[in-house]
Amino acid sequence: MDFPLNDFMQKEVCEATGLNPRTVSARLSKLHEMGVLVDTRKVGKATFYRLNGEDYVVGKIEELVTAISLDTALEEQTRLETQAASLASKDAYVER
């Protein structure tokens, strides 16, 4: 999802996830059947896939990733603001 124009092959998924090639093959096939993945090219026996940006499921996952990212950013901002307020309060105490 970070690189929607990039494609990938089964071997890369196996390496990234540590999953068995048979498991990855079965999952990729299922996701391809569902329309979540589209095949982009073949090099030798290897098929390259990418996410189908027009698929409903992919759209919902992208919305979820965005929501989680925004939530994480807001939590970090709140933490930093709380930390800054605490430091300002300690500085004010020391100045007295």
Secondary structure, 3 states (H helix, E strand, C coil): CCCCCCCEEHHHHHHHHCCCHHHHHHHHHHHHHHCCEEEEEEECCEEEEEECCCCHHHHHHHHHHHHHHHHHHHHHHHHHHHHHHHHHHHHHHHHC
